[in-house]
Amino acid sequence: MRAIAACYLWALMCLLPTFSFSQYNQSAKINGKVEGPDGAALEFANVVLNAAADSSLLKVEVTGLDGFFTMEGVPEGQYWISVSYVGLPPLNTERFQLKAGQQYELPVIQMQEANIELSEVVVTAEKPLVEVRPDMMVFNVENTINASGSTAFELLRKAPGVVVDNNDNISLLGRAGVQVYVDGKPSPLSTADLAAFLKTVQSDEIEAIEVITNPSSRYDAEGNGGIINIRMKKDKRLGANANINLGYSVGKVAQYNGSVSGNYRNQRLNAFGSYSHSEGENRNFMELYRRQLGMFYDQNNQQGHEWSSHNFKAGTDFFVGEKHTVGFLATGFLSNNSGWSNSRTPFGLIELNRADTVLLAQSNDKRERDNLNFNLNYRFDNKNGVVWNIDADYGWFRNDGSAYQPNYYLDPTETIIFREKINTNETPTDIDIYTFKVDHERPLLGGQLGAGLKLAYVNTDNTFRFFDEYDGAPVLNTGRSNHFVYEENINAGYVNYNRQLGKVGVQAGLRVEQTHSLGDLASFKEGEEGENFDRKYVDFFPSGGLTYAPNEKNSFQLTYSRRINRPSYQDLNPFLNKLDELTYEQGNPFLKPEYANNIQLTHSFNYRFNTTFSFSHTKDLITRITDTAEVNASYITW
């Protein structure tokens, strides 16, 4: 299916400004700039205005990306300024006199290296809650009120531009198809599995959430909705450390979670591990009214879902000298789920305007999902901007599901059974994912050049067995059973460059991806031929970004990227997922990818007020449609 044009105009505003009014009719204004010992602009330096009379603190500002700061509404008087920055000794200016209405230009304040030796120096600084960069917006979680008592899934609801609906679907600036990364690695989990996984990750394990609406060429081109990268904490304290967390929430149903984590670090290695557990339940209600071939169908459906999941992580980093790190990481996610669905559908002739039959479907399903991932990594960092990262990953996924669904056709009084049909199904799925990735960075022409390559191979094996039950005995329905094998190989290379030119930040890149996908659909029905496809294509994905910070309170960001949405394994799988005998959904194994061009303009004021305008044009749009090709039944497909 092909569709053209998906256009989104999104305005996101979170307004928490603070106004201060001077009691003086004509107050003064102070402008200044802070530089480091090397003459480069210092961002996020703390600037404090003190009264000369008693050294009392009057105002506090933070320098912007260009090192500049401004203090407004200052009364006439004599003052001095103190400046502090992480890793540098504080600096105090000479006293100066301000007159009413004056705009005072301070000489450039240049910080100096420490010239004395101290046995120990402890410096504490706080990052702003939200940082605007040329290619992303960073939601700093660590050391904020959000850092404890919640989960990663709850934090996503608070991240700028992120919306999570009641069905746990994640969208970014109004666009679906968001890719979720953990420590720079994409998660191939389905929507339900991803939500269950994030609900086991505690907020105090998270350092920051990076919201990347138009990802640079360093990231996979997959996902029109952008990327959300969850950056986990790495404890750099020497010795042994441990944390225990418990969480409990009550709504219509209760949910709870708990976790334990710890690490041991010395000069040669860092060993770490964590375990978390989550249990809960959610419920949904759906109404579906259809008019089809002279018949009406008024469906009411209630669903419930219970889960119990376990998430664990264990790894070790070995420090080989000051420049080399070799690491191993193993993660796992195990989940047991059960659900129920009660569906009631009265139907009859439209012209009679009354139901002559009622379909009752009461189904129960069980699903066990297991996921194991193993990573071997190497990092070289010469501390002067030259970095090599090499990663080799293997991921294994197992999904075992079964469902029991009795369908009863009753008279309008629901006392007489006209007929009944009982179905069961089994849906085992195995997925293997292999990836190898190399990333390199180095200084070039006053900026930073990045380049890399990635090789990825995926094999997914899906079996669907559908049974009709007669006299309590299941009989395989070969017409509705099938076996679907899908293979995908993606080879990619990229180059990316970014540089700061005064108040302007520039980022540009290009990514090339070669895709080869194979699909083989085999029927269980004797004599019926299966279907298969073999696709090869090469795509180019440019990206770019500009930031402009005229002062410390205002910044502008303009970004562009070309993206691709390949059909997910679930969308390609032609299994019949039945709500009842009259309603079901089915994948389409012949879906082709969609492409999108995205442009976004963002203004940030005082780190609190963000306004975003975005435009997206999508070609060959993948969307869900309702098909009524079958008599007296409708199904949702892509």
N, C-alpha and C positions, 0 to 999 in steps of 0.2 A: 504494500500500500504506500502511496506517496501523498504527501501533503506539503504545501508551501506556506510559509509565513506563520511564525508564532512571535508575537510582539508584546513585550512586557514594559510597562512604565511603572516604576516602583519608587515611592518616596518613603524613606524610613527616617523618622525623627524621634529622638529621645532627648527631651529637654530638661536639663537640671542646671540651669545657669544660676550663678550667684551674683547679685547686684549689691554694690556698696555705694552709699551716698555720702559725700563729704559735707561737713557742716560749714565749710568755707565756700563762699560764692566763687572765688577764683583760686582753685587749687593748682599745684604744679605737677609736672610730668617728668619722669626720669627715663632716659633711654641708655642702654649700655650693651656691651658685648663681652663674653667670657671666652678666652682661648686657653688651650693647654700649653704645656711647656714647649711643645714643638710648633706652636703657632696655629694649630688647627682649632676650628670651632668646637666648643664643648657643649653637647646637648645634655639636658636634664641636670645641669648644675643648680644647686640651691642658692638663691640670692636673697639675703635678709637685709631689710632697711631698719636701722637702729637710730633712736634719738640721741643726739650728742649730749644732752643734759643729764640723762640718767641711764643711757644704754638700753632703754626699753625697746622691745620689738614692736614695730609698727606694721610692716608688710613683709610677705614672703612670696617670691615668684620663682619659676623654674625656667631655665633657658630653653629655647626652641631648638629645632634641628640645625639652625644656622648659628647657634650660640648667642643670639640676641635675646634681650628681655626688656620689658616696659613696665613701669610702675606709674599708675595714674591716681589722681585724687589725693596727692600728697600736700598737706598744709605747709604754709610758709614756716621756715625754721632751719636749724642746723642739724645735719645728719652724717652718718657714716655707714658704709655697706660692708657686710661680711659675706664671703662666697665659700662654699664647700662643695667638694666633688669626691666621688669614691676613689680611694687610692692615692689622693693628694692631700697635703696639709692645707688647712683653711687659710684664707687670705682676707685681710681687712684693708679697706681703702682709707685715705686721708679724709678728715672732716671737710664738708662742703656746705655752703649756704644756699638755700632755695628761697626765691622770692615768689610772691603770689602771681599766678598765671605764667610762670617761667617754664620753658621746655629745656631741661638740663641734659646736656650730652656728656656722659661720663667718658673719660679716656678708656681705651681698651684694657680690660682686666686680664692679665696673663698669669695663670697659675704656675707654680714652681714645683719641681721635684723636692721630696724631703731630703734635707741635708744632715739629718741626725739619725742615728740608729736607735730603734726601740726594740725592747724584748718582745713585745707583742702589740699589734695594732688591730683593733676591732672597729670596722666601719660598717654602718648600716644605712642602706638607701632603699627607697621604694620606687618601683617602676609605676608609670601611670597605668590606670585601669585599662585604658584602650590606647594602643599605638597605631598610627597610620603610616604605612610604609609604601614604597612604589608598587609592590606586587601583592600586598595583603594587609589585613587589619588584625591586630593581635589583642586578644582578650586575656590579660594577665590575671591568672587565678590565684597564684601563690601569694600568701601573706595578705589576703583580702578576706572580707566577710564571707565570700563564697567558697573559701578553701576547706570548709569542714561541714559535716552534717548533711551532705547530699551526694548524689552520684553524677557520673559523667553525663548521663542522659538528661538529668535535671539542669546541669550547667549549660547544655546546648540551648535550652529554652531562653537563657539569659544572654547568649552571645549575640553581638550586633548583626542584625539582618537575618537571623536564623529563626525559622518557624517550625514547630513540631505539632502536628495535628493529633486528634484523639486516637487515630489508628497508628501512631508512632511513625508516620511518614515525615521525613525531614526535607524541608525546602529552604532555599537561600535566595533572598531578594525575589521571592515569588516564583522561583523556578525549581522544578523537581529534578531528579537525576543527580543529586548531590553524592559525591564520593567522600567517604569518611576514611581518613588515614589515622594510624596510631604510630607516632614516632617516625613519620615519613613513609610508612608502608601502607599501601591500600588494603582495605578489608574486603574480601570477596563474599562476605556473609549476606544473606538475604535480609530484607527489611525487618522481618520478625526476629531473626537470629541476631542481627546487629543491635536492635533495641534491647534484647535480653542480655547481650554481652555488655553494653554500656551501662545497664542498670546494676551490674556487679562491680564496676570500676568506681572506687571511692574518690570524691572530689579532692581529698588531701593528697592523693597520689599524682595529681595533675599540676603541672607548672603553668601551662598556657594553652589556649585554644586559638589556632590560627585560622582566620576566615579568609579564604582566597577565592574571590568571586570570578576573577579572570586569571587562572594559573599561568605561571611562566612556563617556558619550554622545558624546564627541568622536570616537571611533573608529567605523568601520563596524560595524554590528550582525552582520555575517556571521561565523560560526564559533562553534560551541558550546564548542570546546576552549580558547577564549581566544586571546590574542595574544602573540607573542614579537617584540619590536621590537629589531633590531640597530642600535645607534647607532654610526656610523662616526666616526673621528677627523677633526678639522679642524685642521690645523697653523696656529697663530696666530703663529709666529715670522716675523719679517721676513727677507727675502732668499730665497735658493734652498735647498731641501732635497731629499734623495733617499734612498730606501731600497731595498735588494735583499734578497730572502729566498729560501731554498731549503729544501725539505722532502722527506724520504724515509722511508717506513715499509715494514716487511716483516712479513708474516704468512704465510698460505698462499700469497698472491700479493703482489707488490710494487706500491706506489703512490708517486708522487712529484708534487710541485708546486713552483712557483716564481713569484715576482712581483717587479715593479719599480714603484715609485711615486715621485712627486715633486711639488713645488709651488713657485711663486714668489709672494711676497706683499710688497706695499708699502702705503703709506697709502691708495691708491686702488683697488687690485684684489687679488684672490687667484686665481691660475690653478693648476689642479691636474689631475693625471692619473695613471692606474695601468693596469697590464696584468698578468694572471696566467694561468698555464697549469697544467693538471692532467691526469694520465694515470693510469689504474689499471684494475683488474679485480676483479670479485667473482663468487662462485659460490654456488648454492643447491641444496638437495636437497629433494624433496617426495615424500611417499607418500600415496596416496589409495585408500581401500578402499570400494567401493560394492556394495550389494545392490539389484537393480532388476529387477522383473518376472521373478523366478525365475532371474536370471543374477547372477553375481558378476564384478567387475572389480577387479583388484589392480594399481594403477598405481604405477610408480616413475619419477621424473623428475629429471634433473640439468640444471641451467641454468648458463650462464656469460655474463657481460656485461663488455664492454670499452668504455672511453670515453676520449675525448680532447677536452678542452674549453678554451675561451679566454674570458676575461672582461676587459672593458676599460671604463674610465671617463674622461671628460674634461669639464672644466667651468671656468667663470669666474664669480666674484662681483665686482661693481662696487660700491664704497662711495661713495654720493652723499651727501656730508656725513656727520654722525655718526648720523643717524636712518634713512637709507634705504639699502637694499641691493637690487640687481637682479642676478639670476643666471641662468645657462644651464647645463644639465647634459645630457650624452649618455652612455648606458651601453649595453653590448652583451654578449650571451652567445651564443657559437657552440659547438656540440657535435656531434661525430661519434661514433656509437655502433654497435657490432655485437654480436650475441649468438648463442648457439647453445643448442639444447635437445635432449636425448636422452630419449625416453620409451619405456618398455616396459610393456605392459599384457596380461598373460595373462587370459583370460576364458572362461567356460563355464557350464553348468547347475549350480545349487547342489546339486540332488539327486544329481548324479554326483560332486560334490566333486573335480573335476579340470578343468583347462583343456583345451579342444579347439582354441583359436586364440590366437595371440600377435600383438598389434599393436605394431609398431615405428614410431615417428615421430621423424625426425631433421630438425629445422628450423634454418634460419639466417635471421637478419634484419639489416637495416641501417636506421639512422635518423639523419637529419640535422636538428638543431634549431637554429634561428636566432631571436634575440630582440634587438630594438633599442628603446630607450626615449629619449624626448626630453622635457625639462622646462624650462619658463620660469617663473621665480618672482620675487616681489617681497616685501620685508619692510620694515615700518615699526616702529621701536621708539623711543619717546621717553625711554627709560631710567627711567621712573617707573611702569612696569607696563602702559602702553597699547601693545598690539602688534597689527599687522595682518599676516597672511600670505596671499598669493594665489599659487596654483599652477595652471598649465595643463600637462597631460601628454598624450603620445601614445605608445602602445606597439604594436609590430608583432611578430607571432609567425608563424613558418613551421615546419611540421613535415612532413618528407618521409620516409615509411617504406615499406619493402618487405620481404616475407618469402617464403621458399621452404620448402615443407613436403611431403616425400614420406612417404606412409603405406603400410606393407607389412603384409599379413595373412599370417602364417606358421603352419605346423603346430606342434604342441607341441615338436618337436625343433629348430624354427627353421631347417630346411634346405629346406623346400618352400614356395614362395610361392603362396598361394591366389589372391590378387589384389593389386593395388597401385593407389593413388590419389595423384596428385601435384597439389598446389595451390600457387599463388602469389597474392600480393595486393599492392596498392599503396594507401597511405592518406595522401594529401596533405591538410594542414589549414592554413588561414590564419585568423588572429585579429587583429582591430583593436580597440584599446581607447582611448577618448577620455575624459578626466576634467578637470573644472574645479572648484576648491575655494577657498573663502574662510574663514579663521579669524580671530577677533577676541578679544582679551582686554583686560580693564581692571579696576582696583581698584574694589570696591564693598562698602560696609558692613564694612570691615575684612578682607575676603576678596578673592577673585579671581573675576570673572565671565567665562565663555567662551561664545561663540556662533559659529555658522558654517553654511555650506551646501555641498553637494557635488552635482554633476551628473556622471553616468557613463553611457557608452554602449558596448556591446560587440557586435561582429558576428563570428561564427565560421562558417566555411565548411568543411565536411568532406565529402570524397569517399572512397568505399570501392569499390575495383574488385577483384573476386574472380575468379581464373582457374582452370579445370581444364586440366590438361596431358594432351594426347593425342598420342602418337608424337613427343614432344619439342616440340610446338607449343602455346602457351597459347591457350585459348578462353574468352572472357568468359562468366562465369556470371551472367546477368542476374537470376536469382532471389536471389542472395546479394550483389549489388552495389546500392549506393544512394548518395544525395546528401542530406546533412542540413545545413540552414542554421538557425542560432539567433541571435536578436537579444535583447538585454536592455538596458533603460533603467531606471536607479535614480536618483531625485531624493531628496535627504535634507537635513534641517535639524536643528540641535541647540542646546541650551542647557545649560550646566554651571556649577556654582558650588562653590567650596571655600574653607574658612576654618579657621584655627587658633584654638581657644578654650582657651588655657592648655595643659593636657596632652592635650586632645582635638582631633583633626582631623576635619573634616566635609567630605564631598563628595557632591553630588547632581546628577542631570542627567536629561534626557529627549531622546530622538532619535526623529524621525519619518522613515520611509522609504516612498516610493511606488515600486512595481515594476511594470513592464510587460514581459512576455516573449512572444516569438513563436518558434514552431518550425515548420519545414516539412521533412517527410521525403518525398523523391521516389524512386520505384523505377526501376531500369533496365529492368524487365520491361515489354514492350509490352502496353498495355491494362490494366495494374495501377495503380489509383489510390494516390496517396500519402496521408500523414496529416499533420495540422497541428494546432496549438493556439495559443490567444491568451489570456493570463492577465493580469489587472490586480488589484492589491491594495495596501492601505495598512496599515502596521503601526506600533505605538508601542512603544518600547523604553526603559523606565525603568532607572536605575542609581543606586547609592549606595554610600557607604563611610564607616566610622568607624575612627579609630585612637585608642588611649589608651596613653600612656606614663607610668606611675606613677613610674618612675625611669629612670636612664640605662641600666639593664641589661635592662629588660623593656618590651615593647611588644605591644599587642594590635591586631588588624585584623579588622574585620567588613565584608564586601562582598556586594553583590547586583547582578545584572544579568539582563535578559531578552535572549536571543540568537536568531538565526535561522541555519539551515543551508540554503542554496539548493543544489540539485543542481549538481555541477560539470559542465563541458562534456563531460568524459569519461564521467560517469555517465549523461548524457542521450543520448549518441551510441549508436545501435543497431548499430554494427558488430560483427561476429563476430570475436573474438580467440581463435583456436583453439590449444589445446595439442596436440591431436591430433584424429582424426575422432570420438572419443567424448567429448571434454571441451573446453568452450570457455566464454567469458564474453561477455555482451552487455549494452549499456546499455539504459536504459528512458527513452524520450523523454517519458513522461507522469508522471515523478516530480514530486511537489509538495514544497515546503519543509517542514522540521521546525522546531519551536520549543522552546526550553529556558529554564527558570528556574533560575538557579544562585545558591547561597548558600555563603559560605566564611568560616570563622573561623580565624585564624592567631595563634599566640603565638611571639614571638621573644625569645630570651634571650641577652644578651651578644653579639649579632650572629653567633652561631655555631650556636645550637640553635633549630630551627624546627619547630613542630608545627602541622599543618594538618588541619582537618576540613572536608569539602565535601559538599554535597548538590545533586543535579541532577535535575530532573524534565523529561522530554522528551515532547513530543506529536507525533504523526505521524512516528515515528522512521524514518529512512532506513537500511536495512541490506541487506547482501548475503544472498541466499538461493540455494539450489541447487534448480533446477527439473528435474523428470524427465518433462516433458510429451512429449518426443520418445522414440520407441522406441529402446532400446539406446544412448542418449546422455544426458548430463546437462550442464546449463549453469548458470553462475552469473550472476545478474542482480540488480537492485535493486528 
